[in-house]
Amino acid sequence: MELKTLNERELSALYREEMVYDFPKSELKPLGAMLRLLEMGQYDPLVVTENGERVGYAMMWLPKSRQGALLEYLGVLRGKRSAGLGARILPLLAQRYGQLFGEAEAPTSQDEAENHLRRRRIGFYERNGFRVLDYECALFGVHFKCLYRGPQTDDRAVEQLHHSVYADYFSPQHMERYIQLPLKPGEEIHPAPAWTEEVEFPQ
């Protein structure tokens, strides 16, 4: 199994052919934002191949420090699922970046079936080398548990690096408005629109 970095054309094709079907619109970053980050050198769009065949992908958002990477999207291609490929991709990413930051929606929905799915998603990452950190975050009004895989044992150090992924892209004003990382105990989540082209505010 190998990782290959996509260029702008390949990323655009993958986005339109796979990602728009794999993720709800409210959770999917606009393609334009990915392409801007790629141009800035802060994004690694990766396709996963096995025996020369594409089987999955991972979208990695990089801090300027290059200390670790945020696993923004992980996907297995249609027709390849339910074969444990996601669990096999994660060690490749950990080897490539050293440490991985992750975000999974917190099980705080009023729909218990949705909460069950969110707990299963968090459990998948825990079974595959991630731990749930002692802080949470809210991004564009959505509440997330924060996850980490790597050698760092100090959650404050992880928090600082995790925070820098966003701070390296957004202005301080929009960080304050849209990115609550960490989300303090008892802090209300700011109502915010989903991340669409209209609310992108790069520095």
Phi, psi and chi 1 to 4 in degrees:
 res  aa     phi    psi   chi1   chi2   chi3   chi4
   1 MET       -  132.8 -169.7  174.5  -80.0      -
   2 GLU  -133.1  157.0  -62.6 -179.8  -11.8      -
   3 LEU  -108.4  136.4  -59.1  173.0      -      -
   4 LYS  -130.7  132.6  175.2 -170.2  173.3 -174.3
   5 THR   -79.4  133.6  -56.0      -      -      -
   6 LEU   -89.4  148.8  -59.2  175.5      -      -
   7 ASN   -89.2 -178.8   59.1   31.8      -      -
   8 GLU   -58.6  -44.9  -68.5 -175.8    8.5      -
   9 ARG   -64.5  -42.8  179.3 -175.3   56.0   79.5
  10 GLU   -68.3  -39.4  -67.5  167.5  -30.7      -
  11 LEU   -62.2  -45.0  169.5   57.4      -      -
  12 SER   -59.9  -41.6  -61.2      -      -      -
  13 ALA   -66.4  -43.9      -      -      -      -
  14 LEU   -62.6  -42.3  178.2   70.1      -      -
  15 TYR   -57.9  -48.5 -173.3   95.8      -      -
  16 ARG   -75.9  -30.3  -62.8 -172.7  178.5  104.3
  17 GLU   -91.9  -23.0  -65.8  167.9    6.5      -
  18 GLU  -126.9  -54.2  -62.2  -72.1  -20.1      -
  19 MET   -66.3  -36.1  -62.7 -173.4   69.7      -
  20 VAL   -65.4  -20.5  -64.5      -      -      -
  21 TYR   -93.3  -23.8  -60.3  104.0      -      -
  22 ASP   -86.2  -24.1  -66.9  -16.1      -      -
  23 PHE  -129.3  142.2  -62.9   94.9      -      -
  24 PRO   -59.9  149.1  -18.5   29.7      -      -
  25 LYS   -56.5  -35.9 -173.4  175.0 -178.5 -179.5
  26 SER   -67.4  -20.5   61.9      -      -      -
  27 GLU  -103.5   -5.2  -62.8  178.3   15.2      -
  28 LEU  -102.2  120.5 -173.3   57.5      -      -
  29 LYS   -63.2  140.7  177.3 -171.8  -69.3 -174.9
  30 PRO   -59.5  145.1  -23.0   33.5      -      -
  31 LEU   -57.2  -38.3  175.9   60.0      -      -
  32 GLY   -58.0  -37.1      -      -      -      -
  33 ALA   -67.4  -40.9      -      -      -      -
  34 MET   -62.3  -42.6  -65.8 -178.7  177.5      -
  35 LEU   -67.1  -35.6  -67.0  174.1      -      -
  36 ARG   -66.2  -44.5  -86.7 -166.8  -70.2  -81.6
  37 LEU   -62.8  -38.4  -77.6  163.3      -      -
  38 LEU   -62.0  -42.6 -178.4   60.2      -      -
  39 GLU   -65.0  -33.4 -175.8  178.5    0.1      -
  40 MET   -77.7   -6.9  -66.1  166.6   65.1      -
  41 GLY    79.2   20.9      -      -      -      -
  42 GLN  -116.9   21.2  -70.1  177.4 -119.5      -
  43 TYR  -144.1  134.3 -147.9   62.7      -      -
  44 ASP  -118.6   99.7  -87.1   -6.5      -      -
  45 PRO   -85.8  119.1   25.3  -22.2      -      -
  46 LEU  -117.4  140.2  -57.1  172.1      -      -
  47 VAL  -109.9  143.0   68.7      -      -      -
  48 VAL  -104.8  127.5 -174.8      -      -      -
  49 THR  -119.3  151.0   63.6      -      -      -
  50 GLU  -139.7  123.5 -173.0  167.8   44.3      -
  51 ASN    54.1   39.3  -60.4  -39.1      -      -
  52 GLY    78.8    1.0      -      -      -      -
  53 GLU  -110.6  136.8 -178.4 -179.0    9.5      -
  54 ARG   -69.8  131.7  -68.6 -172.2  174.4 -163.1
  55 VAL  -126.3  -18.8  -64.1      -      -      -
  56 GLY  -168.7 -174.2      -      -      -      -
  57 TYR  -155.6  161.2   59.6   86.0      -      -
  58 ALA  -146.5  133.9      -      -      -      -
  59 MET  -107.2  118.0  -59.5  -68.3  122.5      -
  60 MET  -115.3  123.4  -48.2  -60.2  -61.7      -
  61 TRP   -99.7  124.9 -168.7  -10.9      -      -
  62 LEU  -105.5  136.0  -48.7  175.0      -      -
  63 PRO   -73.9  156.2   27.1  -31.9      -      -
  64 LYS   -60.5  -28.9  -72.7 -178.1  178.9  177.4
  65 SER   -70.2  -16.9   67.9      -      -      -
  66 ARG    62.4   22.4  -67.3  -60.6 -171.1  -87.1
  67 GLN   -92.6   93.2  -65.0 -175.8   61.8      -
  68 GLY    82.9 -173.0      -      -      -      -
  69 ALA  -157.4  148.2      -      -      -      -
  70 LEU   -88.5  119.6  171.6   61.7      -      -
  71 LEU   -77.7   99.8  173.4   55.8      -      -
  72 GLU   -85.0  -43.0 -162.2  170.4   33.3      -
  73 TYR  -141.6  136.3  -60.5  101.8      -      -
  74 LEU  -128.3  126.9  175.7   67.5      -      -
  75 GLY  -141.6  148.1      -      -      -      -
  76 VAL  -111.9  134.4  174.3      -      -      -
  77 LEU   -65.2  149.7  -59.6 -170.1      -      -
  78 ARG   -57.9  137.5  -76.1  168.2  -73.0  174.2
  79 GLY    91.7  -10.1      -      -      -      -
  80 LYS  -115.0    4.0  -53.9  -68.0 -176.6 -177.2
  81 ARG   -81.9  169.9  -65.0  170.3 -174.8  165.5
  82 SER    63.7   27.0  -57.5      -      -      -
  83 ALA  -121.9   13.7      -      -      -      -
  84 GLY    75.4   16.2      -      -      -      -
  85 LEU   -67.4  -38.0  -72.5  170.2      -      -
  86 GLY   -56.6  -43.5      -      -      -      -
  87 ALA   -66.8  -27.3      -      -      -      -
  88 ARG   -81.9  -24.3  -67.4  173.1   56.4 -155.5
  89 ILE   -74.6  -37.4  -67.6  170.0      -      -
  90 LEU   -57.3  -43.0  -69.7  173.2      -      -
  91 PRO   -62.3  -32.9  -23.7   34.4      -      -
  92 LEU   -63.0  -42.1  -64.4  180.0      -      -
  93 LEU   -67.0  -41.2  -61.2  174.1      -      -
  94 ALA   -63.1  -39.0      -      -      -      -
  95 GLN   -66.5  -38.5 -178.0  177.4   16.9      -
  96 ARG   -71.2  -40.0 -176.7 -176.3 -179.4  104.4
  97 TYR  -108.4  -12.0  -63.3  102.6      -      -
  98 GLY    85.0  -46.4      -      -      -      -
  99 GLN  -147.0  143.9   49.6 -172.9  -21.4      -
 100 LEU  -123.5  134.7  -56.8  173.6      -      -
 101 PHE  -102.6  145.4  -41.7  112.3      -      -
 102 GLY  -141.1  160.6      -      -      -      -
 103 GLU  -138.0  131.3  -60.6  151.1   -4.0      -
 104 ALA  -134.4  135.2      -      -      -      -
 105 GLU   -54.6  134.6  -82.7 -165.5   80.8      -
 106 ALA   -70.4  143.8      -      -      -      -
 107 PRO   -78.0   66.0   27.8  -33.5      -      -
 108 THR  -119.2   18.1   54.1      -      -      -
 109 SER   -73.9  155.1  171.4      -      -      -
 110 GLN   -76.8  -10.8  -65.4 -177.5   -3.9      -
 111 ASP   -96.3  110.0 -177.5  -16.3      -      -
 112 GLU   -66.6  -30.2 -170.7   50.8   40.1      -
 113 ALA   -64.5  -39.4      -      -      -      -
 114 GLU   -65.7  -40.5  174.5   62.9   23.7      -
 115 ASN   -61.4  -37.9  -75.3  -25.9      -      -
 116 HIS   -60.9  -43.6  177.7   68.5      -      -
 117 LEU   -63.6  -40.2  -69.6  173.7      -      -
 118 ARG   -65.9  -40.0  -65.2  179.5 -174.4 -177.0
 119 ARG   -65.0  -38.8  -68.0 -171.7 -169.3   98.3
 120 ARG   -62.6  -39.9  -76.0 -173.9   59.6 -171.7
 121 ARG   -64.0  -44.7 -169.4  174.1  -61.9  122.9
 122 ILE   -63.2  -41.5  -67.4  168.0      -      -
 123 GLY   -61.5  -36.5      -      -      -      -
 124 PHE   -58.7  -46.4  163.3   77.3      -      -
 125 TYR   -68.0  -38.4  -75.3  105.9      -      -
 126 GLU   -63.7  -37.2  -72.3 -174.6  -65.4      -
 127 ARG   -69.5  -15.7  -69.9 -168.3  -58.1  -85.2
 128 ASN  -117.4   40.2  -72.5  -78.2      -      -
 129 GLY    92.4   -1.4      -      -      -      -
 130 PHE   -91.6  155.7  -75.8   76.2      -      -
 131 ARG  -125.0  151.3   60.5 -175.8  176.8   86.3
 132 VAL   -80.5  126.0  177.8      -      -      -
 133 LEU   -79.0  168.2  -63.4  162.5      -      -
 134 ASP   -86.3    7.8   67.8    2.5      -      -
 135 TYR  -127.5  158.2   66.8   91.2      -      -
 136 GLU  -122.1  175.9  -60.1  178.6   -0.8      -
 137 CYS  -145.6  162.7   67.1      -      -      -
 138 ALA  -130.1  125.4      -      -      -      -
 139 LEU  -121.4  118.2  -49.1  170.5      -      -
 140 PHE    50.8   42.4  -69.3   95.0      -      -
 141 GLY    82.7    3.7      -      -      -      -
 142 VAL  -108.6  131.2  180.0      -      -      -
 143 HIS   -87.3  127.5 -174.5 -173.2      -      -
 144 PHE  -126.7  145.9  -68.3   93.9      -      -
 145 LYS   -82.1  145.5  -67.6  -76.8 -171.3  179.1
 146 CYS  -105.9  138.1  -62.6      -      -      -
 147 LEU  -125.4  157.6  -51.1  165.3      -      -
 148 TYR  -151.8  140.0  175.1   76.3      -      -
 149 ARG  -131.3  119.5  173.6  170.9  171.2  160.8
 150 GLY   162.6 -174.2      -      -      -      -
 151 PRO   -83.4  -15.5   30.3  -35.7      -      -
 152 GLN   -71.8  130.0 -179.5   58.1 -102.2      -
 153 THR  -105.1  -10.4   58.3      -      -      -
 154 ASP   -91.9  111.5 -178.7   -4.2      -      -
 155 ASP   -64.6  -26.1  -75.8   13.5      -      -
 156 ARG   -68.9  -36.8  -62.7  -71.2   71.2   73.9
 157 ALA   -67.3  -41.3      -      -      -      -
 158 VAL   -63.7  -44.3  176.5      -      -      -
 159 GLU   -56.2  -44.0  177.9 -170.7  -43.6      -
 160 GLN   -61.6  -44.2 -175.2  176.1    2.8      -
 161 LEU   -68.5  -41.9  -71.6  169.9      -      -
 162 HIS   -59.2  -47.0 -172.0 -177.6      -      -
 163 HIS   -60.2  -36.6 -177.0  -86.7      -      -
 164 SER   -66.6  -26.2   73.0      -      -      -
 165 VAL   -56.3  -46.1  173.1      -      -      -
 166 TYR   -78.1  -41.4  -65.9   97.4      -      -
 167 ALA   -64.8  -25.6      -      -      -      -
 168 ASP   -73.0  -12.9  -72.2  -15.5      -      -
 169 TYR  -112.8  -47.4 -178.7   76.7      -      -
 170 PHE   -89.3  154.4  -71.4  106.6      -      -
 171 SER   -70.4  158.2   69.5      -      -      -
 172 PRO   -56.7  -37.1  -27.2   35.9      -      -
 173 GLN   -63.7  -41.9  -66.5   80.6    4.9      -
 174 HIS   -81.3  -24.0  -69.3  101.3      -      -
 175 MET   -60.4  -46.7  -77.2  -68.0  -65.6      -
 176 GLU   -64.0  -35.7 -178.0  176.0   -4.5      -
 177 ARG   -81.5  -38.7 -177.1  175.1  179.5 -176.6
 178 TYR  -113.1  -23.0  -65.0  106.5      -      -
 179 ILE  -116.0  103.2  -50.4  -61.9      -      -
 180 GLN  -100.9   90.0  -65.8  171.0  -94.4      -
 181 LEU  -141.9  101.3 -164.0  170.7      -      -
 182 PRO   -85.1  162.0   33.1  -37.4      -      -
 183 LEU   -89.1  114.5 -177.9   66.5      -      -
 184 LYS   -71.3  150.3  -60.6  177.9  179.0   62.5
 185 PRO   -55.1  127.4  -25.7   35.2      -      -
 186 GLY    81.6   -5.5      -      -      -      -
 187 GLU   -71.9  133.7 -179.1 -178.6    1.1      -
 188 GLU   -74.4  142.5  -69.4 -170.7    9.3      -
 189 ILE   -78.7  128.8  -65.1  174.6      -      -
 190 HIS   -67.3  127.6  -58.5  165.9      -      -
 191 PRO   -65.1  133.4   23.0  -31.5      -      -
 192 ALA  -153.6  153.1      -      -      -      -
 193 PRO   -72.1  160.4   27.4  -34.4      -      -
 194 ALA   -63.6  160.7      -      -      -      -
 195 TRP   -72.9  100.8 -172.2  -13.7      -      -
 196 THR  -118.4  176.2   65.2      -      -      -
 197 GLU   -57.8  -30.0  -64.4  -72.5   -3.0      -
 198 GLU   -73.8  -18.9  -72.2   72.0   30.5      -
 199 VAL  -117.4   26.3  -65.3      -      -      -
 200 GLU   -87.2  129.0  -69.8  173.9   26.3      -
 201 PHE  -134.5   68.6  -58.3  101.9      -      -
 202 PRO   -65.0  155.3   23.7  -32.7      -      -
 203 GLN   -67.9      -  -62.9 -175.0   31.6      -
